[in-house]
Amino acid sequence: MAMNRDWKKQVTSIPPGTLIQGKFKGNNYMMKRKLGEGAIGTVYLCQHGNQTAALKISEKQTSMTLEVNVLKALKQVRGNLLGPALLDVDDWLAPNGRTYTFYVMEYVQGESVQQFFRKNGASWLGLFMVQLLEDLEKLHEAGWVFGDLKTDNLLISQAPPRIRWIDVGGVTQIGRAIKEYTEFYDRGYWGLGSRRAEPSYDLFALAIIFLEIFYPQRFSRPETRRASFLFKKIDREKALQPYAPVLKKAITGTYTSSNQMKREVKQIIFSRKNQSKRETGKIGLLEAMWIFLFSILSILTSLCF
């Protein structure tokens, strides 16, 4: 019994250099380092030949099978790969004689949402909002919600910059109870909705993600007037003010689809671009007038002397 407990611990902290061999397919994976740990299992960076990948391992076979099925389903969504590509599924017979389930997926390289915005500024807010909403729209149309949507489950890849999903363990069929969530992003925790899997559940989490960019230390939940509390957090950040109307609607569950929110975000971006063009045009006209007046003044000065 003690040995089984020890191996349960070791599955969550497999040392670098450990070789995991698939029980049925025989593929070998050399563990390099731990990437993260969740309610279902632990994810490691691994090496398979010349290929770097991410391997998730757990003793919860049923939950792992559900995640694999989700990854397979996402692959079929409009022919667009929303989550990481699934590369292999197998079992590992551990030295203690117990069998653990694992699957191998694409290793998505990138930087965290907070890191990206610290380096590149808030001008990317609208673009990434639209990107995330477009991906969620495809997911929702296929009958799923992300569920555990949070900054830890997102990365921004480069060339060109794009938001990628790196953990789909919380993906749930629409109409069912959310199976995995993180309190800070959960509208049930905030008392602003149920934990029923529906598009508005993801949109609430999306609003919290963009708030967290400016509040990386997060904030405590008040006892009352929680919607007003979140609204004030939005209003205090100048960069979020153009998007305040859509973020507030997402928090209160006004939208029934991600497409509704996406359309309004695009309208905001379009209006801001037009305003910027007008302001640039005014500056250009003023500059031209000053050049003209300076030229006239120069001519008059030369004639006088």
ChimeraX attribute file (.defattr): number of C-alpha atoms within 10 A of each C-alpha:
attribute: neighborCount
match mode: 1-to-1
recipient: residues
	/A:1	6
	/A:2	7
	/A:3	9
	/A:4	12
	/A:5	10
	/A:6	11
	/A:7	17
	/A:8	15
	/A:9	11
	/A:10	11
	/A:11	18
	/A:12	18
	/A:13	15
	/A:14	18
	/A:15	14
	/A:16	14
	/A:17	13
	/A:18	13
	/A:19	15
	/A:20	20
	/A:21	17
	/A:22	19
	/A:23	16
	/A:24	10
	/A:25	11
	/A:26	12
	/A:27	14
	/A:28	15
	/A:29	23
	/A:30	19
	/A:31	21
	/A:32	18
	/A:33	17
	/A:34	19
	/A:35	13
	/A:36	13
	/A:37	14
	/A:38	11
	/A:39	12
	/A:40	19
	/A:41	21
	/A:42	19
	/A:43	25
	/A:44	25
	/A:45	21
	/A:46	27
	/A:47	18
	/A:48	14
	/A:49	10
	/A:50	6
	/A:51	10
	/A:52	17
	/A:53	20
	/A:54	26
	/A:55	27
	/A:56	22
	/A:57	23
	/A:58	23
	/A:59	17
	/A:60	14
	/A:61	17
	/A:62	12
	/A:63	16
	/A:64	22
	/A:65	15
	/A:66	14
	/A:67	20
	/A:68	21
	/A:69	13
	/A:70	19
	/A:71	22
	/A:72	15
	/A:73	16
	/A:74	23
	/A:75	17
	/A:76	12
	/A:77	17
	/A:78	12
	/A:79	8
	/A:80	12
	/A:81	18
	/A:82	21
	/A:83	22
	/A:84	20
	/A:85	18
	/A:86	19
	/A:87	12
	/A:88	15
	/A:89	19
	/A:90	17
	/A:91	21
	/A:92	19
	/A:93	14
	/A:94	14
	/A:95	8
	/A:96	10
	/A:97	9
	/A:98	12
	/A:99	15
	/A:100	19
	/A:101	22
	/A:102	25
	/A:103	21
	/A:104	24
	/A:105	22
	/A:106	17
	/A:107	18
	/A:108	19
	/A:109	12
	/A:110	17
	/A:111	16
	/A:112	17
	/A:113	21
	/A:114	18
	/A:115	14
	/A:116	18
	/A:117	16
	/A:118	12
	/A:119	8
	/A:120	9
	/A:121	11
	/A:122	15
	/A:123	10
	/A:124	12
	/A:125	16
	/A:126	17
	/A:127	16
	/A:128	17
	/A:129	19
	/A:130	20
	/A:131	15
	/A:132	19
	/A:133	23
	/A:134	16
	/A:135	19
	/A:136	24
	/A:137	20
	/A:138	19
	/A:139	23
	/A:140	22
	/A:141	16
	/A:142	16
	/A:143	15
	/A:144	23
	/A:145	30
	/A:146	28
	/A:147	29
	/A:148	25
	/A:149	28
	/A:150	22
	/A:151	19
	/A:152	14
	/A:153	16
	/A:154	21
	/A:155	22
	/A:156	20
	/A:157	17
	/A:158	11
	/A:159	5
	/A:160	7
	/A:161	15
	/A:162	14
	/A:163	21
	/A:164	21
	/A:165	21
	/A:166	20
	/A:167	20
	/A:168	22
	/A:169	25
	/A:170	21
	/A:171	24
	/A:172	24
	/A:173	21
	/A:174	19
	/A:175	14
	/A:176	13
	/A:177	14
	/A:178	22
	/A:179	15
	/A:180	20
	/A:181	22
	/A:182	14
	/A:183	11
	/A:184	18
	/A:185	24
	/A:186	25
	/A:187	24
	/A:188	15
	/A:189	15
	/A:190	20
	/A:191	14
	/A:192	16
	/A:193	16
	/A:194	16
	/A:195	19
	/A:196	19
	/A:197	23
	/A:198	24
	/A:199	26
	/A:200	24
	/A:201	29
	/A:202	27
	/A:203	31
	/A:204	25
	/A:205	25
	/A:206	23
	/A:207	22
	/A:208	25
	/A:209	22
	/A:210	20
	/A:211	18
	/A:212	20
	/A:213	19
	/A:214	19
	/A:215	14
	/A:216	10
	/A:217	8
	/A:218	12
	/A:219	11
	/A:220	7
	/A:221	14
	/A:222	11
	/A:223	8
	/A:224	10
	/A:225	11
	/A:226	14
	/A:227	16
	/A:228	11
	/A:229	12
	/A:230	20
	/A:231	15
	/A:232	12
	/A:233	16
	/A:234	23
	/A:235	16
	/A:236	11
	/A:237	14
	/A:238	11
	/A:239	15
	/A:240	19
	/A:241	12
	/A:242	17
	/A:243	20
	/A:244	18
	/A:245	16
	/A:246	18
	/A:247	25
	/A:248	19
	/A:249	16
	/A:250	23
	/A:251	24
	/A:252	15
	/A:253	19
	/A:254	15
	/A:255	18
	/A:256	14
	/A:257	19
	/A:258	24
	/A:259	19
	/A:260	14
	/A:261	23
	/A:262	21
	/A:263	13
	/A:264	15
	/A:265	22
	/A:266	15
	/A:267	12
	/A:268	17
	/A:269	18
	/A:270	12
	/A:271	13
	/A:272	13
	/A:273	12
	/A:274	12
	/A:275	12
	/A:276	12
	/A:277	12
	/A:278	12
	/A:279	12
	/A:280	12
	/A:281	12
	/A:282	12
	/A:283	12
	/A:284	12
	/A:285	12
	/A:286	12
	/A:287	12
	/A:288	12
	/A:289	12
	/A:290	12
	/A:291	12
	/A:292	12
	/A:293	12
	/A:294	12
	/A:295	12
	/A:296	12
	/A:297	12
	/A:298	11
	/A:299	11
	/A:300	11
	/A:301	10
	/A:302	9
	/A:303	8
	/A:304	6
	/A:305	5
